[in-house]
């Protein structure tokens, strides 16, 4: 009887301990898997905003960038403005974060009553692409494309079928004039404003490095730095290489 009782007690104690140990091993493996999947700084930033309760504990990307906005559980994407003391009154920066790992960082500078310079950095699938354009609206073609992609069902229900409709619904200013995207058109348009190719390059570097990356390296990242961005390809415009 004593042996049977001891055996039962051993089972009662051992089984919960084995379950706890198994759970800890599983969580360690899952943590390691998630940690290794964040193989560049942009994946790390996206993870921080999309998975605030994830196994890899990171601070909120929005809060690191000084914004009180963020991605809610029911949202597929969220956009928040990023402030920086070095930005002028006519300048504006915004970051859009999407659940499927995409991010769009945009700089906007008002040139006239109905024209704007946009410098965008679009991240997806281990690549971040630089895009520069002149828009005759206060939103860019790059932003409109992402809105159409992520709100396709909603737009279909409302009868929105093309980007002109999106511009009319989302923009405060929209003239209907096509954006300028070629190097020659952009530089020619910017010349009267005293904006050169070198200015564009410096401003683009500032937007990516000082507005986005520097705050994250200082307050958020666990392992990345300017010397180590991870597994990511930076695609600059030919004119800026």
C-alpha positions as CSV (number, residue, x, y, z in Angstrom):
1,X,0.0,0.0,0.0
2,X,2.8,2.4,0.9
3,X,4.5,1.8,-2.4
4,X,1.3,2.4,-4.4
5,X,0.7,5.6,-2.4
6,X,4.2,6.8,-3.0
7,X,3.9,6.0,-6.7
8,X,0.6,8.0,-7.0
9,X,2.2,10.9,-5.2
10,X,5.2,10.7,-7.6
11,X,2.8,10.8,-10.6
12,X,0.8,13.7,-9.1
13,X,4.0,15.7,-8.6
14,X,5.9,14.6,-11.7
15,X,3.2,15.0,-14.4
16,X,2.6,18.8,-13.7
17,X,6.3,19.4,-13.6
18,X,6.8,17.6,-16.9
19,X,3.9,19.7,-18.4
20,X,5.5,22.9,-17.1
21,X,8.9,21.9,-18.4
22,X,7.4,20.9,-21.8
23,X,5.6,24.3,-22.1
24,X,8.8,26.2,-21.2
25,X,10.8,24.2,-23.9
26,X,8.0,24.9,-26.4
27,X,8.0,28.7,-25.6
28,X,11.8,28.8,-25.9
29,X,11.6,27.2,-29.3
30,X,8.9,29.5,-30.5
31,X,10.7,32.6,-29.1
32,X,13.9,31.5,-30.9
33,X,11.9,30.9,-34.1
34,X,10.2,34.4,-34.0
35,X,13.4,36.1,-33.0
36,X,15.3,34.6,-35.9
37,X,12.5,35.4,-38.4
38,X,13.1,39.2,-37.7
39,X,16.2,39.1,-39.9
40,X,16.3,42.9,-40.6
41,X,15.4,46.1,-38.8
42,X,12.3,46.7,-40.8
43,X,10.8,43.3,-39.9
44,X,11.7,44.1,-36.3
45,X,9.9,47.4,-36.4
46,X,6.8,45.9,-38.1
47,X,6.7,43.1,-35.6
48,X,6.8,45.6,-32.7
49,X,3.7,47.4,-34.0
50,X,1.7,44.4,-35.3
51,X,2.5,42.0,-32.4
52,X,2.6,44.1,-29.2
53,X,2.1,41.0,-27.1
54,X,4.4,38.8,-29.1
55,X,7.0,36.5,-27.5
56,X,9.8,38.9,-28.6
57,X,9.2,41.9,-26.3
58,X,9.7,45.1,-28.1
59,X,8.4,48.7,-27.4
60,X,5.6,50.1,-29.5
61,X,7.0,51.5,-32.8
62,X,4.4,54.3,-32.7
63,X,5.4,55.4,-29.2
64,X,9.1,55.2,-30.0
65,X,8.4,57.6,-32.9
66,X,6.5,59.9,-30.7
67,X,3.0,59.1,-31.9
68,X,0.0,58.1,-29.8
69,X,-1.7,56.4,-32.8
70,X,-1.1,52.7,-33.5
71,X,-2.4,49.5,-35.0
72,X,-5.7,48.3,-33.4
73,X,-6.7,44.6,-33.4
74,X,-9.4,45.1,-36.0
75,X,-7.2,47.1,-38.4
76,X,-5.3,45.7,-41.3
77,X,-3.0,48.8,-41.3
78,X,-2.4,52.0,-39.4
79,X,-0.7,55.3,-40.2
80,X,0.8,57.8,-37.8
81,X,2.6,61.1,-38.2
82,X,6.2,61.3,-37.1
83,X,7.4,64.6,-35.7
84,X,11.0,65.8,-35.8
85,X,12.4,69.2,-34.6
86,X,14.5,69.5,-37.8
87,X,11.4,69.5,-40.0
88,X,10.1,72.8,-41.3
89,X,6.5,74.0,-41.1
90,X,5.7,73.0,-44.7
91,X,7.2,69.5,-44.2
92,X,5.4,66.4,-43.0
93,X,6.4,62.8,-42.4
94,X,4.1,59.8,-41.9
95,X,4.6,56.0,-41.5
96,X,2.0,53.4,-42.6
97,X,2.4,49.9,-41.1
98,X,0.6,46.9,-42.6
99,X,-0.1,43.6,-41.0
100,X,1.5,41.5,-43.8
101,X,4.9,43.1,-43.2
102,X,4.7,46.1,-45.4
103,X,5.7,49.6,-44.4
104,X,5.5,53.0,-46.2
105,X,7.4,55.9,-44.9
106,X,6.5,59.2,-46.6
107,X,7.9,62.8,-46.5
108,X,5.8,65.5,-48.0
109,X,6.8,69.1,-48.7
110,X,4.2,71.7,-49.9
111,X,5.6,73.6,-52.9
112,X,2.5,75.7,-53.9
113,X,-1.2,75.8,-53.2
114,X,-1.8,72.6,-55.2
115,X,1.6,70.8,-55.6
116,X,3.7,68.7,-53.3
117,X,7.1,66.9,-53.3
118,X,6.9,63.4,-52.0
119,X,9.9,61.2,-50.9
120,X,8.8,57.7,-50.1
121,X,10.5,54.6,-48.7
122,X,8.5,51.5,-49.4
123,X,9.4,48.3,-47.6
124,X,8.3,44.8,-48.5
125,X,9.9,41.3,-48.7
126,X,13.5,42.2,-47.5
127,X,13.7,45.2,-49.8
128,X,13.1,48.9,-49.2
129,X,12.6,51.1,-52.3
130,X,13.1,54.8,-52.6
131,X,10.5,56.7,-54.6
132,X,10.4,60.5,-55.5
133,X,7.5,62.3,-57.2
134,X,5.7,65.6,-57.6
135,X,2.0,65.3,-56.9
136,X,-0.7,67.8,-57.6
137,X,-2.5,66.5,-54.6
138,X,-1.7,66.2,-50.9
139,X,-1.5,62.4,-51.2
140,X,0.9,60.4,-53.4
141,X,0.4,57.8,-56.0
142,X,2.3,55.3,-53.8
143,X,-0.1,55.9,-50.9
144,X,-3.1,55.5,-53.2
145,X,-1.9,52.2,-54.6
146,X,-1.5,50.8,-51.0
147,X,-5.0,52.1,-50.0
148,X,-6.6,50.5,-53.1
149,X,-4.8,47.2,-52.3
150,X,-5.8,47.1,-48.6
151,X,-9.3,48.4,-48.8
152,X,-10.3,46.7,-52.1
153,X,-13.5,45.1,-50.7
154,X,-14.6,48.3,-49.0
155,X,-14.1,50.3,-52.2
156,X,-15.9,47.8,-54.3
157,X,-18.9,48.1,-52.0
158,X,-18.8,51.9,-52.4
159,X,-18.3,51.7,-56.2
160,X,-14.7,52.9,-56.1
161,X,-13.0,51.4,-59.1
162,X,-9.9,53.5,-59.9
163,X,-7.3,55.7,-58.3
164,X,-9.0,58.9,-59.3
165,X,-11.9,57.9,-57.1
166,X,-9.6,57.3,-54.2
167,X,-7.9,60.7,-54.7
168,X,-11.3,62.4,-54.6
169,X,-12.3,60.5,-51.4
170,X,-9.0,60.7,-49.5
171,X,-7.3,63.9,-50.7
172,X,-8.0,67.4,-49.4
173,X,-6.4,68.8,-52.5
174,X,-6.7,67.1,-55.9
175,X,-6.4,68.8,-59.3
176,X,-6.6,65.7,-61.5
177,X,-3.2,66.5,-63.0
178,X,-0.9,63.4,-63.3
179,X,2.1,63.1,-61.0
180,X,5.6,63.8,-62.2
181,X,7.9,60.7,-61.8
182,X,10.8,61.0,-64.2
183,X,14.1,62.5,-63.0
184,X,14.1,65.3,-65.7
185,X,10.5,66.3,-64.9
186,X,11.1,66.4,-61.2
187,X,14.3,68.3,-61.3
188,X,12.9,70.8,-63.8
189,X,9.8,71.4,-61.7
190,X,11.9,71.8,-58.5
191,X,14.4,74.2,-59.9
192,X,12.4,77.4,-59.2
193,X,12.1,76.3,-55.6
194,X,15.8,76.1,-55.2
195,X,15.7,72.3,-54.7
196,X,18.5,70.4,-56.4
197,X,19.4,66.7,-56.9
198,X,21.9,66.9,-54.0
199,X,19.2,68.4,-51.7
200,X,16.8,65.6,-52.6
201,X,19.4,63.0,-51.7
202,X,20.2,64.6,-48.4
203,X,16.6,65.0,-47.5
204,X,15.8,61.4,-48.4
205,X,18.7,60.2,-46.3
206,X,17.5,62.3,-43.4
207,X,13.9,60.9,-43.7
208,X,15.0,57.3,-43.6
209,X,17.9,57.6,-41.1
210,X,17.1,60.4,-38.7
211,X,13.3,60.3,-38.7
212,X,12.8,56.6,-38.7
213,X,15.9,54.5,-38.0
214,X,17.7,56.6,-35.4
215,X,14.8,56.7,-32.8
216,X,14.3,53.0,-33.3
217,X,18.0,52.2,-32.7
218,X,18.1,54.4,-29.6
219,X,14.8,53.2,-28.0
220,X,13.6,50.0,-29.6
221,X,15.9,47.7,-31.5
222,X,17.4,44.7,-29.7
223,X,20.2,43.9,-32.2
224,X,20.3,46.3,-35.2
225,X,22.2,49.5,-35.9
226,X,23.3,51.7,-38.8
227,X,26.2,49.3,-39.2
228,X,23.9,46.3,-39.3
229,X,20.5,46.6,-40.9
230,X,20.2,42.9,-41.3
231,X,19.0,41.0,-44.4
232,X,17.6,43.9,-46.5
233,X,18.3,45.4,-49.9
234,X,18.2,49.2,-50.2
235,X,17.0,50.2,-53.7
236,X,17.9,53.8,-54.3
237,X,16.9,55.8,-57.3
238,X,19.5,55.7,-60.0
239,X,20.1,59.4,-59.7
240,X,20.9,59.0,-56.0
241,X,23.3,56.0,-56.1
